[in-house]
Amino acid sequence: MGVNGYRARHRRAGLMAAGMLALTALGGVGMGGANAQAGDADPGHDTFDAYRGDRSTGWLGQTRSEVLARNGMVATSQPLAAEAGLEVLHAGGNAFDAAVATAAAINVVEPEATGMGGDMFMIAWVAKEHRLVALDASGRAPLAATAAHYRKAFGKDMPEEGIQSAVVPGAVDGWATLLDRYGKLGFREVLNPAIRLADQGFPVSQRIGTEWAMSTDTLSKDSDTAAIYLNHGKAWGWGDIFRNPDLAKAFRLLQQGGRDAFYKGPIAQAIVAKSKASGGLFSMADFAGIHARWVEPISTTFHGYTIHEMPPSTQGFAVLEMMNMIEQCPARLGLAPDRINPKSADFWHLMVEAKKIAYADLRKYNGDPDFAPVPVARLISKDYAAQQCAKIDMKKAAALDPSEEPLGGTAYMTTADAEGNVVSFIYSIYNFFGSGVTVPGYGFLLNDRAAAFSLRPDSPNVIAPGKRPFYTLVPGFVTKDGKPFLSFGVMYGDQQAQGQAQVLVNMLAFGANPQAAGDAARFAHAQRTNRLQLESGLFDAVGADLKARGHDVHSANGFDMGGYQAIMIDPVTGAYRGASDPRKDGQAIGY
């Protein structure tokens, strides 16, 4: 699968270029101000170019204030989806109900990122139980999905699109499991906002329209997909009103028949029929084997806080391994405390080198623990982190062996209610528009999560019947003194673990508020190519220093930096403090 990472990266680069061309056709990418004449304004088409204003208080780099509320809150990457969650809170639902309502609405308004054809993971604080719980609603490979089959059909690399790139979706079973145990409402109530959005339609935003345009080629390959997700052969674009009544129909079936309508009834039957017609491997037996699991989060401590992540087959342990190294290594490497700050090149070098080590362990060890043990306890221990520090040379960037590189996508949301329940929830169809295959009559896309499997015989992540793939999805949670402190996530492929570590350090080591922690500049490091991207202001400040240490460093915008959302629980007042990443469209909203 080594070439697969290469194709994924170059596919993404090509899609970015296509997206920029699409924006240029709409009026340029912030270039109009250089040539525009008085009276030539075209409002809403990105021709404006000026100097940015400053905030009146606090850190001037912060894009917006935190959102503060006491009774309930939702934060996610699309405002209409956040409103759906808040609507359910106002209707008497709790944070678990609001999470499912938000997730269903995101399926409508961010179809390129996620949907009921994907998988989900959740970590949540249950107020009445005074504890954290975690739900693994991952999908599994079809029972006919052997490595021998994929090698014969596709060579050395797993497919990134098409019906054979999909695993059996776990998301809807996760929704039902969550509502059955902790919700106050059911599918009938929580799916109404999403149904309304799908029936009435919504205007496509600039960001989502760009990502849509980047995926036109994939969307055109499946006739059921093209009929819904293309507008006379072109992507639905910025400002277009997009409707999806077929998706509303699927939600109504869930309202009537619950999760069985998906896994035993007409939706599963439609997926299997589509699979057979397309040369896929799905059977009804595959859907009978999907059951979400309650699992124990894994954790480590950092500066008096406890950070909680999902266990394998997710990349959660990489966050904990990174945080342990960031805590352990400065003293062992002789770094003075004043060199560990967000304006220090030493700090950024340490972060990147720790990321390389943690992600190498992901490749070496991570997979479905039902098929092979993963030594999690050792990987997230302080002693192991201390040993890993010896691999870091503060004067020189480490070289890397070629490695697989996960794709990007995903939607994250976090919700909280007046009872004190707080939910950290993430789900995805993996790459933009997943497999590119739409379930006929039901309007949703199947994931391409099987692309995350390996075909290397020695990999713990090699595909096998009924196996869970490597999941990039990691909802994060932080507690302090046994109480909930922070529910957060950073979406977008392999950026998730490295992005989480950066946000956590900003808050827990440097004292940023939750909004400032996400607004601060980030890096994105590619394990396969050893290419390091820094957002432009950070590149201008430390890029030359890092280049001198041997990093292949490049200036970048926020595209690959992930999208962050968070709710912090104020330890003094108990109020909710919400944050939403300006790199996405979203918002935190509360009451």
N, C-alpha and C positions, 0 to 999 in steps of 0.2 A: 504493500500500500504506500510505499515511499513516494511514488509518482503521484499518488492521489493528493497528497498534501500540496505538491507542486501545482497540480491542476486546480485545486481549490483556491490557492492564493492567486494564481494568474486569472482564473475565472473572476474572482472578486475584483481584481485590478481592472479587468476589461469591463466589468459591470459598472464600476465606479466611473470609468471614462464615458460609458454610454449614458450614465445618469447625468454627468456634467454637460454632455452634449444636449441632452433633453432640456436641462435647465437653461442652457444658452439659447435654445430655440424659443423658450418662454420669455426671454428678455435679458439673458446674461446672468452671470454669477457675481453679483455685486460690482459689475464693471460699468454700469450705465452712467454713474456720476462723472466719470472722466470725460465723456463725450456729449452728455445730454445738454440740450439748450433749454433756456427758460421756456415754459409752456409745453415741453415735450414729455412731461411726466406721464407714466403709465402705471397708476397705483396698483399694487398687488402683483407685479411681475418682476420683482427683485432687481429693478434698475437703480435703486437708491444706493448711494455710496457717501458716507460721511464719517466723522469721528464719533466714537461712542461716548455717551454721557457717563457720569459717575454717580454712584450712590451717595446719599447724604450722610450716612453713618456707617460704622463698621468697616470691614475690609472692602475696598473699592472694587476688587475683582469679583465679588459675589454678584450673581445675576439677578437675584430676587430675594425677598425676605423669606424666612421660614414661615410656614403656615401653622398657626397655633389654634388649638381647639381642645375642648374637654370631653365631649360626649361621643365623638366618633370621627374617623378619618379614613380616607382612601388616597393612595398615591400610586399612579401608574403612568404609562407613557403616552396616553391619549386621553384628552379631557372628557370626551363623551363616554368613554368607558369608566372613568373615575366618577362621573355623574351617575352612571348606572349603579355602581356600588353604593354611593351615598343615598340614592333613591331607596334602595332596599334597607339600609339602616333606618331611614326615616319611616319605612313601612313596618318596623318592628323586628327586622332581622338583626342578627348579630354579625360579628366580624367574619365568621365562616360563611354565612349566607352571602355577605357582601363580596367576599373573595370570589365565589362562584359566579355571582352576577357580573362582576367586573371581568372575569375571565371569558364568559360567554360574549360580552359586549366587545372585548378586544378581538375575538374571533371575527366579528363583523367589520370593525374599523381598522384593524391591522392584519388583514388576511395574509400578508406576505410573511408575517412573523410567527403566527401561531393559530391554533384552532383545535376543534374537537377531533381532528385527525392526527393529533400529536400526543404528547405525554406530559405529565406534571409531577412536581415535587413540592412539598410544603413542610415548613417548620413553624410551629405555632405555640404561643403561650395560652394555656387553658386556665382561665382565672379560677374557676371553681375547683380545679384540681391542683392549683399552685405548682404547675410543672410544664415543661416543654414536651411536645409530642412531634413526631415527624411521620410523614406519609410518603411512601414511594409508589407512585402510580406510573411506573415505567412500562414501556411496551416490550414485546419479545419478538424474536425472529420467528417466522413461520416454521412449522415442524418439518417442512421439506427443505429448509434453508441450510444446506451443508456447504462446507468450504469447498469441497470437490465440485459441487454444482457451480458455485460462483467463479471458481478458477477456470472451469471449462467455458462458461458463458462470457466472462469478462476479463480473463487474464490475471494480471497481478493486482488489479485495483478493484475495490468495491464501486458499484455504480453510484453516481451522485444524483441521478434523477430517473424517472420512470418507475413503473410498478414494483420492480425488484429492489428498489432503493428503500422501500417502506418496511417498517415493522408494524405489528398489530398495535393500534393506538391504545394507550392506557388512560388518557385524560378523562374521558367521560366516566369510567369506573372510579377514578379518583374523586371527581366531583360528587358522585353518588355516595361513596364511602364517607367522605367528609361531611356531607349534609346529614347522612343517617346517624352519625355518632354525635356531632356537635352543633348542627344547624338547628334553628328554630322554624325555618320555613322549608319548603320543598322545591322541586323543579318548577312546579306550576307558578310559584310566586317569583323565584329568583331569575327565571329566564325571560320574564315579560319585557324588561328594558331592551334586551338584545333582540327579541322578536320585533319590537317596534322599530329599532334602528335598521334591521335588515329589511323590513317591509317598506319603511318610509325613505330609507336611504340617508346618506350623509355626504358632505363635501370632502373630497380628498385633499389632504394637506400637502404642502410643498415637499416635506421629507418623504412621506409615504408615496406620493406621486413619483418622486425621483427613484425610490426603490422599486416601484412598479415598472417604471420605464427600463430599469436595469435588467428586468426579468422577462422582457417580451418574448425572447427566443424560447425560453423554457415554457412559457404559457401557451405558445402557439402549437406545441407538439401534441397536445391532447385536445380532442374536439370538445369534450365536456368542459374542460378548463377554458378554452378559448371562447366558448359561448357565454361564459359568465365574466371571466376576468380580463377579457379584451373587448374593446369598444370598436367594432368594425376593423379588427385586426391590429389596433393600437392599444397601448396601455391606457387605463383610466388615469387621468392626469390631474394636476393641481387645480382645484376648484370644481372638477366634475362631480356630479351627484351619482354615487354608486349605490345600487340596490341589489339585494340578494334574497329574493323571496324563497328560493330553494333552501337556503340556510334557515330561514324562519320556519319552513316546513319541518326540517330536521329537529329544531328546538321544540316544536309543538309535539312531535312524536315522543320526545323525552318527557314532556309534561304529561302525556297520556300514559306512556308505558314504562317510564323510568329507565334505568340503565339497561334493562333487558331489551328495550326497543333498539338499542345500539348493538349489543353483543349476541343476542339470540334472534332478533326480529328483522324487520325490513332493511335496516341500515347495514347490518353485517351481511345480509344476503346480497345487497347491492354491491358492497365492496368485493365479496367473493366472485360475483358475476363479472364485475369489471376486471378483476384480477385474471380470471380464466380467459376472458376475451382478449386480454393484453399480454398473455404469456407469463403471468405472475404465479406465485406459489401459495396464495392464501386459500384456506379451507375453513369451514365453519368450526372445525375442531380447534383451530388456532384461537378463535375468539372465546371459546369455552375456558381456555386456560389463563385468561387475564383476570387477575385479582390484585388490587392495590394492597400494599403491606404497611402496617404500622411498624416503624423501625426506631432504633435508638440513635439520636444524633451523636456525632463524634465531636470532641471539643479539646481546646487547650486554653491556657490562661495567657493574658498579655496585660501588663501594667495594672493588675488588679481586676481586670474584666475577664469574663469567660466567653470565648468565641465558639459558636456552635455551627456545625456544618452537616450536610448529608453524608452518610457512609458510601462506599463504593456500591454500584459501579459509577457514581458521580466523581467529579474531580474535586470534591470537597476537601479531601485530605491535603491537597496542594496548598490551599489557603492557610491551613493550620501549620503546615511545614514552613511556609514562607514567614508567617508571623513569628514562629519560634526562632528562626534564623535572624530575623530583624531584631529580636530581643537579645539573643545570645551572642551574636557575632561582633558587634562593635567593640566590646571590651576585649574579646579574644583577638581581634585584629588591630588593637591599639588605637582605635578611633576615639578622639576626644569627644565628649558629649556635645560640644558646640558645633561639631561637624555633622551631627545628625539633625538636620532640619530641612524643610522643603525647598530651600534655596541653595543647598550644598550639593555639588557634583559628587562628593563622596557618598552622600545618602542615595542618590539615584543610581550610582554604580552598584552599591550594595544591594539595592532593591532588584535590579536587573539580574545580577549574578545569583541572588537567592531564588529568583523566579526560574532561571535556567536549571538549577539543581532540582527544585521541586517538580518541574515539568518533566525532567528526565526520569524521575521516579514514577510519574504518572504513566509514561510509556513503558517502563519496565514492569510495573506491578499492577496497574489498574485493569479491572475487568469485572465480570459478573462473579461475585463471591460464591454463588451456587455452583460454579464450575471449577473455580480455582481459588485457593485462599489468598487474601490480600493482607500483608502484615501491617495493618493500620496502626496498632498500638505502638509498634516500633517507629513507624514513619512520623508519627505526630508527637513523639516524646521529646523532652528537652535534651536528653543525653544525645539522641540522634542528631538533633539540630546542632549541638555543640561540635559533634564530629564533622558535620558538613561544613562548618565554618572554615576548616582547613583547606577546602577546595577553592576558597575565594582569594584571589590576588587583587588587592586594592589598586594596584598599578596597571593591571592588564585584564582585558575582557577575555573570558574563556571561550575557546572554540567549542563547537558542538558537532556531534554526528547528525546526519540527516534524520529527520523524524516526521511522522505524520502530523498533520495540522488540521484541527477540526474546522468545520465551516461556521458561519455566523447566522444569526437570526434571533428569535426568542422574544417573549414579553414577560415582564416582571410586574408584580403588584403587591402592595402591602395594605392591610386593613386593620382597623382597631375599633372597639366599641366602648360603650359606657360601662360595661361590666368588667372591663379590663382585659378582654381577649385581644390578642394581637397575632396577626397571621402574616407570614412571609411565604409568598406563593409564586412559583415560576412554572411556565410551560411553553411548549415550542413545537413547531413542525420542522425544526432544524434550519436548513438553509432557506433563503428567500423563496417563498411559495413551495417549500418542501420538495416533494417528488415531482411537482407539476401535474399530478394526476388528481382530478376532481371526481368525487363520488356522484354518479349521475342521479339527478333528482333531489339531491340533498345539499349541493352547493358548497361543500367544504373540501379542502385539499388533504391528501394523505401526506404524512411526513416522509422525509428521506433519511431517517435516522440510521438505517442499515449502513449508510455511507460511513458511519463512525466505527464500524467493525474493521478489523484487520484481516488480511488474507495471509499474513506471515504465520507459518506453522508454529513458531516459537512464542507467539504473542499470547498473553493471557486474555486478549481481546479478540481472538480469532472467532469468526462467526460459527455458530452451531445451532442446531434446532432448539427452539424455545429459550434461547439465551438473550439476556439483556446486553445491549451494546454499552460502550463507554458513553457516559452522559456528561456533557458540558454543563448541564443545568444544576445550579447550586443556589438555593435560597439561603440567605445568611441570617443569623440571629446572635445577639450579644446580651448576656445577663450580667448583673452587678449585685453582689451580695445576695444571690438567690432570687433576684427580682428581674423582670424584663427591663431592658435598657434600650435596645435598638433592634428593629426589624428592617432588613435592607437587602438589596441585591444589585448586581451589575450585570446586565444582559449582554449577549453577543459572543457566542462561541468560546474559543479559548481565552478571550479577554476576561471572562468572568472571574476566574480565580485571581489573576494578577490585578484586575481592577478592584476586586474586593479588598485585597491587601493594601492597595494604595489609599482607598477611602478610609479603611480602618486606622491606618497609621495617622492620617490627617486628623481624625477625631480623637483616638485614644492616646496618641503620643504627642500631638501638636496642639490639641485643644480646639479644633475647628468645630463650629456648629454643624448640624447635619446638612444644611444647604451649602455652606462653604466647602465642606469636605468633598462634595461631588462636583462643585464648580472649579476646584483647583485643577491645574494642568495634570494630565496623566501621560504615561507611556504605554505603548503596545509593542511587545516583543514577540517575534515569530520564531518558534523553536526550530522549524525546518531550515530556514535560511539564515538564522542568527541576525536578522535585520531588526533594528531598533527604531521605532518611530516615536518622536516626541511632539506633543502639541507645540504650536509655533512659538509661543512665549517662552516655554521651557527650553525649546531648542536654541533660541537666541541666547538664553542665559547660561546653559551648561553644555550645549551641543559640542562646542569645540573641545572642551575638556574631556568629554566622553570619547570623542573621536581620537584624541591623543592617546587614550588608553586602549584603543583597538576596537571600539564599538563601530559597527556599520550603522551609523546614526543618520536619520533623515527627519526633516521637518514635515509635520502632517497636521491635518485638521482633525475634527472630532469623530470622523466616520468610523474608524476602527477602535475607538476608545470605550465603546460600550455605553449603555444607558442605565443610569443609577436612579433608584427611588428609595426612600427611607421614611420610617416613622420612629422618632426617638421618644421615649417616655421620660419626661423630666423627673429626675430622682427626688426633687424637692416638692414640686407641686402636683405631680402626677399628670400634668397636661401633656397632650400629644403635640409633638413638634415635627412637622412634615417637610419633606424636601423632594424635589423633582429635577431631573437633569435637563439643562438647556440643550444638550445634544440631541434630545428627542422632542416630542411634541407635548409631553405630559404636564401634569400638575398634581400637587397635593391639595386636597380639599377636605374641610372638616366643618363641624358645627358644635 
